[in-house]
Amino acid sequence: MEAMVVKQPQPVTIAFDVMGTDHGPAEVVRGAAQLSLDSPNIHALLVGDRTLIDNALAEVKHNGERISVQHAADFVGMDEKPGEALARKPHASVAVAARLVAEGEAQALVSAGNTGAGVLACARHFQLIPGVRRAALATVYPTRSVRGAKEDPFSLILDVGATVEATADDLVTFAVMGSQYARIISRNERPKVALLSNGVEPQKGPPRVVEAHARLSAMTDINFIGNVEGIDIPKGTADVIVTDGFVGNVCLKMLEGVHETVVELAQYAYKESLRWRAGLAMLSSGIQRIKDITDWNQYGGAPILGFDRIFIKAHGRSKARAIANAGKVAAKVVANNLGNSIREGLLK
Amino acid sequence: MSLPDRIDPRPPRRIYRWDLDKTYLQTDFDSLRDLLRTAFQKAHEKVAVPGASALIRELSENGDSRLCIVSGSPKQMRAVLEEKLKLDGVRWDEFVLKDNVGNLLRGRFRALRGQVGYKLPAILESRVKAPAEAEEVLFGDDAEADAFIYSLFADLIAGRVDERVLSQVLEAGGVYPDDAERVRAAWKQIPVSDPVRRIFIHLDKLTPPAHFTPYGPRVVPIFNYFQAALVLLADGHLSAPQVLKIAVEMVQTAGHNIITLSNSFQDLLRRGLPLQQAAVALSQALEGPNKLLAAMRPMPDILSAFSKRLAALGTPPPPPPVQAVDYVSLIHHALPRNHKGRGKPPT
């Protein structure tokens, strides 16, 4: 049979943990369905309750050629303790999805469910990249400056909780992993990498931070700009901010708290006085613009770095757009072979 | 006259009815520019939906079948459309096109876009000439009213729709009185039988499959013609090697691959179509004497992917129940898209 062979880019399959999110399975299914329409080379493997997935899928525009389903009877809820829940529910959707990625049925995992369960499922099914001692959970934070060819308004903070006590070795590894990730996702050839400390001077901070500073300063392949303080995070002084999981998590929660307080204060001001209400109304277009620029839905999710497979953790409150974007981020990471980049970066 | 010349051809055992635009041909007519480009395309510039011509050729290979095409394209395009079909190796028995110029000259503007008053009488009149026992499989798309018209056609000749409902539908569908009379006249000539086995709706616009649930399990929305081939294998219209040939053509010419084909297979399983045996038949076909098929990659991988997709679903849910179609409440599915009532649920 003579026929012309049509060459297409390599397809990528992304496993989506459909269950356990704040908005329910339908929102994840909608996101994957949107992805099936937008991205011809991305295939979605939806892992979760088959009936719920089928019902949601039947109601939404999608391309059935690019979606498949893996039934998983259980799921880990947001309020469950990860270790206990996974022990009790070996067929939880996140565990099944991680196993499928480990077995090569999919090349990456996206989950908007319980973060701890996601990290634990990956730790059980994936391998650490040679040279990486501990994985790092990254997050993105909106800043006032943009970075890379994509003019990405987000900086990357890692670790925010996977490795509570990081050594100097770990911090250096986090810097390499974060730098490679930013290079791929933000198309930022030389991302500025900084260590989070209590002062910009090289000798500031606990011994592990001082040691990491010295070692990173000697590495020519990383654009290390030294130490930054907490105030520099929202300013966007660095593209990648490296810290340990304990400090990173405290920092992230504080930033979220500040954001919520500002919103509450604005709501209070809106109700309190007609003059303030008028002022807020006049600022509304500017506020909307800031909201659009810093809308994390456009980013989708942040990675767990250090494993040989890709895991993108989407926010628990993710809606369809964020899920679709998390899928695109995952596919981009796969296509650019992040694991190899990190491996090579660690060898230098 | 020699003896063989006097022997009539065998009556068709199966009739396959096809729409053309968006069902067989990849056609854009959503804007005026698309419409003009389509009108002036030459035969070799027209592109068939992947797998469609292979499916038609394999269905005709079985003999005793008729291919009837009823398209909303204007009669003036007959030459170029026939040339395209010939280029694709498709042979047809009936080819009906719309008399848009005639409608325009007679001031029948509703008929220019209306489908019920055009397709329903055309396929009923075609059925008048068919043997009562001939089975039918119909192919349409989600751009027009095909699911509605084909289902109504099936239920009319099966006696499941009465004259009162038909009148209500024809009136709500804006059908001109002479076309309505043609519908009634043809219908009365057709002996009551239940020949329509399947109605395939090619999801050109990717309409959510649940949109077609009101028509019951006879209507099968499909993302590609590999899906149609799988269902026709399960229904006994195609053999496993024929389905493999269609799949191979889609892989070799249209960029389909293991993932798209296995996902398509699972998509049908999830919608309750009984295809487990079809997968077994495909496996057996590859083990059979047809070495050509066995040598063609990535077929073995696709079957392995089928098994995985099947196992991924766990226990299958019960098949969808048979249901009556409420045509009066679904008439909004059959109205032209700019019509006020289109897309709105009945009140």
Contacts between the chains, C-beta under 8 A, distances in Angstrom:
chain1	res1	chain2	res2	distance
A	1	B	245	8.0
A	1	B	248	6.6
A	1	B	249	7.6
A	1	B	252	7.2
A	1	B	292	7.8
A	1	B	296	7.8
A	3	B	249	6.7
A	3	B	252	3.8
A	3	B	253	5.1
A	4	B	252	7.3
A	4	B	253	6.0
A	5	B	252	6.0
A	6	B	253	6.6
A	6	B	254	6.5
A	6	B	255	4.3
A	8	B	255	4.8
A	8	B	257	7.8
A	11	B	257	6.5
A	11	B	259	5.4
A	13	B	259	6.6
A	37	B	206	6.6
A	43	B	259	5.1
A	43	B	260	7.9
A	43	B	263	6.7
A	50	B	270	7.3
A	50	B	313	5.9
A	50	B	314	6.4
A	51	B	317	6.9
A	54	B	270	5.2
A	54	B	271	7.8
A	57	B	270	7.8
A	58	B	208	6.2
A	58	B	209	5.3
A	58	B	210	3.8
A	58	B	213	7.6
A	58	B	271	7.8
A	59	B	208	5.5
A	59	B	210	5.1
A	60	B	208	5.6
A	61	B	206	5.1
A	61	B	207	7.0
A	61	B	208	5.5
A	62	B	206	6.8
A	62	B	208	7.3
A	63	B	206	6.0
A	63	B	223	6.3
A	64	B	203	7.8
A	64	B	209	7.7
A	64	B	223	4.3
A	64	B	227	7.9
A	64	B	263	6.6
A	64	B	264	6.3
A	64	B	267	3.8
A	65	B	223	5.2
A	65	B	224	6.3
A	65	B	256	7.7
A	65	B	260	4.2
A	65	B	263	5.4
A	65	B	264	5.4
A	65	B	267	7.7
A	66	B	259	7.8
A	66	B	260	7.0
A	66	B	263	6.4
A	67	B	263	6.2
A	67	B	267	7.3
A	68	B	259	8.0
A	68	B	262	7.1
A	68	B	263	4.7
A	68	B	266	5.2
A	68	B	267	7.9
A	68	B	309	5.8
A	68	B	312	7.0
A	69	B	266	6.8
A	69	B	270	6.3
A	69	B	312	6.5
A	69	B	313	6.7
A	70	B	312	4.4
A	71	B	312	6.3
A	71	B	313	5.6
A	71	B	314	4.2
A	73	B	314	7.8
A	105	B	308	7.3
